[in-house]
Amino acid sequence: MAAATFAPGSLARRHQALSAEGDNPDRLRSEVAFSMLCGASPIPASSGKTVRHRLNRGGYRQANAALHRIVVVRLRYHQPTRDYMTTRLGQGKTKKEVIRCLIG
């Protein structure tokens, strides 16, 4: 469970997830490039007065699944991540939106 030692949104944690999937993490130059590759980059999905973003549906699905697994495990065992979830839920976000924040 070495991934739990990195902060949420950490580039190192994401590279670790991608390398676990067997891809070459050296070609990624930024978190933006990584999120686009994994299909975790935000796309505007606003309507009227509501400002929202949805996740990109394209990209490397296995890496996206690895990121999702990391978030689920961290929500279960990593207290700072659980505290983050509680804080964001208190701010009016849904659980699904908080998981998007942790992935992206």
C-alpha positions as CSV (number, residue, x, y, z in Angstrom):
1,M,0.0,0.0,0.0
2,A,2.8,2.4,-0.9
3,A,0.5,4.6,-2.9
4,A,-1.1,5.8,0.4
5,T,2.1,7.8,1.3
6,F,1.6,10.3,-1.5
7,A,-0.7,13.3,-1.3
8,P,-4.0,13.3,-3.3
9,G,-3.3,14.5,-6.8
10,S,0.4,13.6,-6.6
11,L,2.1,13.1,-9.9
12,A,4.3,10.3,-8.4
13,R,1.2,8.3,-7.3
14,R,-0.2,8.6,-10.8
15,H,3.0,7.5,-12.5
16,Q,3.1,4.6,-10.1
17,A,-0.4,3.7,-11.2
18,L,0.5,3.9,-14.9
19,S,3.7,1.9,-14.5
20,A,1.7,-0.8,-12.7
21,E,-0.4,-1.1,-15.9
22,G,2.7,-1.7,-18.0
23,D,3.0,1.6,-19.9
24,N,6.0,4.0,-20.2
25,P,5.5,6.8,-17.6
26,D,8.7,8.6,-18.8
27,R,6.9,10.1,-21.8
28,L,4.5,12.0,-19.6
29,R,5.7,15.5,-18.9
30,S,2.9,16.9,-16.7
31,E,-0.2,15.9,-14.7
32,V,-2.3,17.3,-17.5
33,A,-0.7,14.9,-20.0
34,F,-1.3,12.0,-17.6
35,S,-4.9,12.9,-16.9
36,M,-5.6,13.1,-20.7
37,L,-3.9,9.7,-21.2
38,C,-6.0,8.1,-18.5
39,G,-9.3,9.7,-19.5
40,A,-9.4,11.6,-16.2
41,S,-9.1,15.1,-17.7
42,P,-12.1,17.4,-17.0
43,I,-14.3,18.5,-19.8
44,P,-16.8,21.4,-19.3
45,A,-20.3,20.2,-19.0
46,S,-22.0,23.4,-17.8
47,S,-25.7,24.1,-18.2
48,G,-27.3,27.4,-17.5
49,K,-26.2,28.7,-14.1
50,T,-24.7,25.3,-13.1
51,V,-20.9,25.1,-13.7
52,R,-19.7,21.5,-13.9
53,H,-17.1,19.4,-15.4
54,R,-17.3,15.7,-16.4
55,L,-14.5,13.3,-17.0
56,N,-13.1,12.6,-20.4
57,R,-14.5,9.2,-21.6
58,G,-11.5,8.5,-23.8
59,G,-8.0,7.4,-22.9
60,Y,-6.3,4.4,-21.5
61,R,-9.1,2.6,-19.6
62,Q,-6.9,0.3,-17.6
63,A,-4.9,3.2,-16.2
64,N,-8.2,4.9,-15.4
65,A,-9.4,1.8,-13.6
66,A,-6.1,1.7,-11.6
67,L,-6.6,5.3,-10.5
68,H,-10.1,4.5,-9.4
69,R,-8.9,1.5,-7.4
70,I,-6.3,3.7,-5.7
71,V,-8.9,6.2,-4.7
72,V,-11.3,3.5,-3.3
73,V,-8.5,2.0,-1.3
74,R,-7.4,5.3,0.0
75,L,-10.9,6.2,1.0
76,R,-11.1,3.0,3.1
77,Y,-7.7,3.0,4.7
78,H,-6.0,6.5,4.5
79,Q,-7.2,8.9,7.2
80,P,-6.2,12.2,5.4
81,T,-8.2,11.1,2.3
82,R,-11.2,10.2,4.5
83,D,-10.9,13.6,6.1
84,Y,-10.8,15.2,2.7
85,M,-14.0,13.3,1.7
86,T,-15.8,14.5,4.9
87,T,-14.7,18.1,4.3
88,R,-15.9,18.1,0.7
89,L,-19.2,16.4,1.6
90,G,-19.7,19.2,4.1
91,Q,-19.2,21.7,1.3
92,G,-22.2,20.2,-0.6
93,K,-20.3,17.9,-3.0
94,T,-21.7,14.4,-3.7
95,K,-19.5,11.3,-3.1
96,K,-19.2,10.9,-6.9
97,E,-17.9,14.5,-7.3
98,V,-15.4,14.0,-4.5
99,I,-14.1,10.9,-6.1
100,R,-13.7,12.8,-9.4
101,C,-11.7,15.5,-7.5
102,L,-9.4,12.8,-6.1
103,I,-8.9,11.1,-9.5
104,G,-8.5,14.2,-11.5
